[in-house]
Amino acid sequence: MAKRKSDVKATNTTNLKKPKTGGGGHWSLGLATSVNDPAYFVKSDDLINVIKDKYPKAKYHFLIMPKEKISSLKAVTGQHQGLLKHMEDVATEIANDKKHEGSTFKVGYHAEASMTQLHLHVISDDMNSDCLKTKKHWNSFTTEFFVKSQDVRKNLEKDGKIRLLTTEDCKKCMETPLKCHRCDVKPKNMPALKKHILTHVK
């Protein structure tokens, strides 16, 4: 079992405002920009925004972001239990939407996020997408690197903080040999894996 970090710092409670559209900026800020783009914006309420992932790694891939500025799981504290539960409830609503009938979903966070705002992935488990191109893409959703939302909440409720994979363990997850998420096949490369995935897609 991978070792986990236990140190978690307090979050910045500044509200996350919608940025202005257009202009440059580092790619890691892209989530906030997508909130203003009708092509990706799905819905919002007092606590969260929901967008489609700009580069979906499956047929359906949504991101749920708190409006509160929370950089990552490392910044989550006990005071966010209600928020994380709400995010998970919204994820369940999305997964159960009749438009997604026939699909099953995974709901979770990346242990080491690349973007600068906390976001919950709601992704169908077909893993069939043109944007799924690299071993890193694959392993980020099919190894311990993908932390289930329920596990995050249970951990937070029990310990008042979230235990995360170490940087070393995250690296090991990314280096894990390719393996189909639905059977025991171990393709030699991504093209072979993507071809194999089609055998599981109806």
Phi, psi and chi 1 to 4 in degrees:
 res  aa     phi    psi   chi1   chi2   chi3   chi4
   1 MET       -  136.9  179.5   62.6   68.8      -
   2 ALA   -68.1  144.1      -      -      -      -
   3 LYS   -74.1  153.1  -63.8  179.6 -179.6  178.2
   4 ARG  -129.4  149.4  -65.1  178.0 -179.7  -88.5
   5 LYS   -77.0  154.2  -67.8 -179.4 -179.3  178.6
   6 SER  -123.5  -11.5   58.6      -      -      -
   7 ASP   -84.9  123.5  -64.2  -28.7      -      -
   8 VAL  -130.5  130.2  177.6      -      -      -
   9 LYS   -92.8  158.9  -63.6 -178.6  179.5 -179.7
  10 ALA   -67.9  152.0      -      -      -      -
  11 THR   -85.2  156.5 -178.0      -      -      -
  12 ASN   -82.5  121.7 -179.6  -14.9      -      -
  13 THR   -94.0   13.3   57.2      -      -      -
  14 THR   -64.9  136.6  -55.2      -      -      -
  15 ASN   -67.2  140.4  -73.7  -26.1      -      -
  16 LEU   -85.4  113.6  179.9   65.2      -      -
  17 LYS   -91.6  152.1  -62.6 -179.4  178.7  179.3
  18 LYS   -69.3  130.8  -70.7 -173.9  178.5 -178.5
  19 PRO   -78.0  164.8   31.2  -36.0      -      -
  20 LYS   -74.5  146.4  -64.4 -179.8  179.6  179.3
  21 THR   -78.6  160.1   54.5      -      -      -
  22 GLY    83.4  174.8      -      -      -      -
  23 GLY    82.1  177.8      -      -      -      -
  24 GLY   -90.4 -143.0      -      -      -      -
  25 GLY   119.6  153.2      -      -      -      -
  26 HIS   -64.3  144.8 -166.5  -89.5      -      -
  27 TRP   -59.4  -26.5   60.8  -92.5      -      -
  28 SER   -69.8  -11.2   63.9      -      -      -
  29 LEU   -93.0    3.6  -59.4  173.2      -      -
  30 GLY   -62.3  -27.2      -      -      -      -
  31 LEU   -60.3  -46.8  -66.9 -178.0      -      -
  32 ALA   -63.7  -37.0      -      -      -      -
  33 THR   -64.4  -37.7  -56.3      -      -      -
  34 SER   -65.6  -23.2  -67.6      -      -      -
  35 VAL   -60.3  -31.7  171.5      -      -      -
  36 ASN   -89.5   -1.2  -75.2  -31.6      -      -
  37 ASP  -100.4  114.3 -169.4  -26.4      -      -
  38 PRO   -57.0  -23.3  -23.4   34.6      -      -
  39 ALA   -70.4  -22.5      -      -      -      -
  40 TYR  -119.7  -24.5  -59.5  105.6      -      -
  41 PHE   -66.4  133.9  178.5   78.7      -      -
  42 VAL  -109.1  -56.6  176.8      -      -      -
  43 LYS  -169.2  172.2   64.0  179.4 -179.3  178.5
  44 SER  -154.1  164.0   67.1      -      -      -
  45 ASP  -142.5 -162.6   59.6   27.5      -      -
  46 ASP   -64.8  -22.3  -68.6  -18.0      -      -
  47 LEU  -110.9  -28.3  -62.2  176.2      -      -
  48 ILE  -139.6  161.8   55.8   90.2      -      -
  49 ASN  -118.8  144.7  -71.8  -50.6      -      -
  50 VAL  -120.6  129.8 -179.1      -      -      -
  51 ILE  -132.4  160.7   61.3  172.2      -      -
  52 LYS   -81.1  140.6  -62.4  176.0 -177.0  176.9
  53 ASP   -64.2  131.5 -166.6  -61.4      -      -
  54 LYS   -64.9  -29.3 -163.6  170.1 -174.7  177.7
  55 TYR  -126.3   72.1  -55.7  100.6      -      -
  56 PRO   -61.0  139.6   26.2  -36.8      -      -
  57 LYS   -99.7   11.6  -57.4  -54.8 -174.6  -70.8
  58 ALA  -159.3  177.9      -      -      -      -
  59 LYS   -57.0  -44.2 -178.8  177.8 -179.4  179.8
  60 TYR  -121.6  127.7  -58.3  112.7      -      -
  61 HIS  -149.4  107.5 -169.4  177.0      -      -
  62 PHE  -114.2  155.8  -57.6   91.8      -      -
  63 LEU  -124.8  131.3  -55.2  177.2      -      -
  64 ILE  -110.6  121.0  -58.9  175.2      -      -
  65 MET  -119.9  134.0  -58.6  178.3  -65.3      -
  66 PRO   -69.6  147.2   26.7  -35.0      -      -
  67 LYS   -74.7  -25.0  -71.4 -175.4  174.7  179.5
  68 GLU   -67.8  140.3  179.5 -178.9  -19.4      -
  69 LYS   -75.4  104.8 -172.8  176.0 -179.8 -178.6
  70 ILE  -130.0  114.9  -55.0  173.6      -      -
  71 SER   -67.1  -39.2   60.0      -      -      -
  72 SER  -168.4 -177.2   67.1      -      -      -
  73 LEU   -61.4  -26.9  -72.9  176.5      -      -
  74 LYS   -64.1  -23.8  -66.8  179.9 -179.6  179.8
  75 ALA   -94.8   -0.5      -      -      -      -
  76 VAL   -80.9  136.6  172.0      -      -      -
  77 THR  -127.4  179.0   67.3      -      -      -
  78 GLY   -56.9  -28.0      -      -      -      -
  79 GLN   -68.5  -11.0   68.7  177.5  -27.6      -
  80 HIS   -98.1    8.8  -64.3  119.9      -      -
  81 GLN   -57.2  -45.3  -71.0 -176.1   20.8      -
  82 GLY   -63.9  -39.4      -      -      -      -
  83 LEU   -64.3  -46.9  174.3   60.8      -      -
  84 LEU   -64.1  -35.7  -94.6   58.4      -      -
  85 LYS   -65.5  -42.0  176.0   62.5  165.0   59.4
  86 HIS   -63.0  -42.6  177.7   64.7      -      -
  87 MET   -60.9  -41.0  -69.6  169.8   67.3      -
  88 GLU   -67.3  -38.1 -171.7  175.1  -62.0      -
  89 ASP   -63.3  -40.8  -71.8  -16.9      -      -
  90 VAL   -65.4  -38.9  173.0      -      -      -
  91 ALA   -60.7  -40.8      -      -      -      -
  92 THR   -64.1  -40.2  -60.4      -      -      -
  93 GLU   -61.5  -42.1  -68.3  175.9    3.5      -
  94 ILE   -64.5  -46.4  -67.2  172.5      -      -
  95 ALA   -62.7  -31.9      -      -      -      -
  96 ASN   -90.5   -0.1  -69.0  -25.7      -      -
  97 ASP   -60.4  136.1 -167.9  -54.8      -      -
  98 LYS   -59.3  -24.8  -69.8 -176.4  177.7  179.7
  99 LYS   -65.3  -20.6  -69.1 -176.1  -67.0 -174.8
 100 HIS  -107.1   19.0  -52.3  139.9      -      -
 101 GLU   -57.2  134.0 -171.3  172.9   -4.0      -
 102 GLY    97.2  -10.5      -      -      -      -
 103 SER  -107.1  146.7  -65.3      -      -      -
 104 THR  -112.0  152.3   56.0      -      -      -
 105 PHE  -123.9  152.0  -75.3   77.9      -      -
 106 LYS  -109.1  139.5  -62.2 -167.9  -68.3 -175.0
 107 VAL  -126.8  116.8  179.0      -      -      -
 108 GLY  -175.2 -177.0      -      -      -      -
 109 TYR  -118.0  155.5  -57.0   86.6      -      -
 110 HIS   -82.4  134.9  -77.4  155.2      -      -
 111 ALA   -60.4  -30.6      -      -      -      -
 112 GLU  -135.0   94.6 -162.2  171.4   70.3      -
 113 ALA   -75.4  147.5      -      -      -      -
 114 SER   -93.9  -14.3   56.8      -      -      -
 115 MET   -99.2  164.1  -50.4  -58.7  -82.2      -
 116 THR   -96.0   14.7   57.4      -      -      -
 117 GLN  -139.1  134.8  172.9   66.2    4.5      -
 118 LEU   -53.9  136.8  179.3   69.5      -      -
 119 HIS  -151.4  142.5   54.4  -75.8      -      -
 120 LEU  -102.2  126.6  176.9   63.9      -      -
 121 HIS   -84.8  133.8  -68.3  -90.6      -      -
 122 VAL  -123.1  100.9 -173.2      -      -      -
 123 ILE  -131.1  132.6 -178.0  169.5      -      -
 124 SER   -69.8  146.6   54.6      -      -      -
 125 ASP   -88.4   14.6   73.8  -11.4      -      -
 126 ASP   -69.6  -29.4   53.3   89.4      -      -
 127 MET    51.9   37.4  -58.2  -59.8  -69.6      -
 128 ASN  -113.7  102.0 -177.0   30.2      -      -
 129 SER  -157.3  144.9  169.7      -      -      -
 130 ASP   -65.5  -22.0  -69.7  -20.6      -      -
 131 CYS   -83.4   -9.4  -65.4      -      -      -
 132 LEU   -86.5   98.4 -176.5   69.5      -      -
 133 LYS  -119.2  -27.7  -61.3  179.4  178.3  180.0
 134 THR  -121.4  164.9   68.0      -      -      -
 135 LYS   -60.6  -37.1 -178.6  178.1  179.5 -179.6
 136 LYS   -64.2  -42.6 -178.7  176.9  179.8 -179.5
 137 HIS   -56.3  -49.4  -70.4  163.4      -      -
 138 TRP   -62.9  -52.0 -179.8  -99.8      -      -
 139 ASN   -67.9  -20.6  -75.4  -18.3      -      -
 140 SER   -71.8  -14.5   67.2      -      -      -
 141 PHE  -118.1   -6.7  -71.3   98.7      -      -
 142 THR  -123.8    9.9   60.5      -      -      -
 143 THR  -126.2 -174.8   66.6      -      -      -
 144 GLU   -61.7  -12.8  -77.3 -172.6  -41.4      -
 145 PHE   -61.1  -28.8 -169.4   84.3      -      -
 146 PHE   -91.6  110.3 -171.1   76.8      -      -
 147 VAL   -98.7  120.9 -171.6      -      -      -
 148 LYS   -61.0  139.9  -66.4  179.9 -179.2  178.8
 149 SER   -57.1  -42.6  175.8      -      -      -
 150 GLN   -61.1  -38.5  -70.8 -176.7  -18.1      -
 151 ASP   -67.9  -38.4  -68.6  -18.6      -      -
 152 VAL   -61.8  -46.2  167.8      -      -      -
 153 ARG   -67.0  -41.0  -67.7 -163.0  -55.7  104.3
 154 LYS   -64.4  -40.9  -71.9  177.8 -178.6  177.9
 155 ASN   -63.3  -42.5 -168.0 -142.5      -      -
 156 LEU   -67.2  -41.4 -176.6   61.4      -      -
 157 GLU   -65.7  -38.5 -177.2  177.4   -3.7      -
 158 LYS   -75.7  -45.2  178.9 -179.4  177.7 -178.6
 159 ASP  -109.3   -9.4  -59.4  -32.1      -      -
 160 GLY    77.1    6.6      -      -      -      -
 161 LYS  -158.8  168.1   54.5 -170.8  175.0 -175.8
 162 ILE  -107.8  128.2  -60.0  171.7      -      -
 163 ARG   -89.8  122.4  -61.2 -176.8 -176.3  -81.6
 164 LEU  -113.7  157.9  -61.4  171.1      -      -
 165 LEU   -61.0  145.5  -66.8  177.5      -      -
 166 THR   -71.5  163.6   63.9      -      -      -
 167 THR   -58.2  -38.7  -60.6      -      -      -
 168 GLU   -63.7  -42.9  179.5 -178.5   -6.3      -
 169 ASP   -69.4  -34.1  -73.1  -32.8      -      -
 170 CYS   -62.2  -40.8  -74.1      -      -      -
 171 LYS   -63.4  -40.2 -177.1  178.3  179.0 -179.7
 172 LYS   -64.4  -37.9  -71.7  180.0 -179.7  178.2
 173 CYS   -61.0  -43.1  -73.9      -      -      -
 174 MET   -66.7  -25.3  -66.2  -61.8   98.5      -
 175 GLU   -92.8   -0.5  -65.0  172.6  -11.5      -
 176 THR   -59.1  133.7  -59.9      -      -      -
 177 PRO   -57.8  145.0  -26.6   36.3      -      -
 178 LEU   -60.4  137.7  -67.2  173.1      -      -
 179 LYS  -151.7  137.1  179.5 -177.2  178.6  -61.5
 180 CYS   -59.6  139.3  177.7      -      -      -
 181 HIS   -81.0   -6.1   62.7  -49.4      -      -
 182 ARG  -117.1  -12.3  -67.2 -170.4  176.3 -180.0
 183 CYS  -151.0 -171.9   69.0      -      -      -
 184 ASP   -93.5    6.3  -66.6  -31.7      -      -
 185 VAL   -64.9  136.7  169.8      -      -      -
 186 LYS  -122.4   86.0  -62.8  179.4  179.7  179.6
 187 PRO   -61.6  152.2  -22.7   36.3      -      -
 188 LYS   -78.9  -20.4   61.2 -179.3  179.6  179.3
 189 ASN  -157.7  176.2   53.1   38.9      -      -
 190 MET   -65.6  -42.2  -79.6  -57.9  -63.4      -
 191 PRO   -57.8  -40.1  -29.9   38.9      -      -
 192 ALA   -67.8  -38.5      -      -      -      -
 193 LEU   -65.2  -46.3  174.4   59.5      -      -
 194 LYS   -63.4  -36.1  -71.1  174.8   71.1   69.2
 195 LYS   -66.9  -40.3 -177.5  177.2  179.9  179.6
 196 HIS   -66.9  -38.5  170.8   74.2      -      -
 197 ILE   -55.4  -34.5  -71.7  172.8      -      -
 198 LEU   -62.1  -23.5  -64.7  177.5      -      -
 199 THR   -71.1  -17.7   65.5      -      -      -
 200 HIS   -99.8   -8.7  -66.1  -68.2      -      -
 201 VAL   -94.7  126.7  177.6      -      -      -
 202 LYS   -75.9      -  -65.7 -178.9  179.6 -180.0
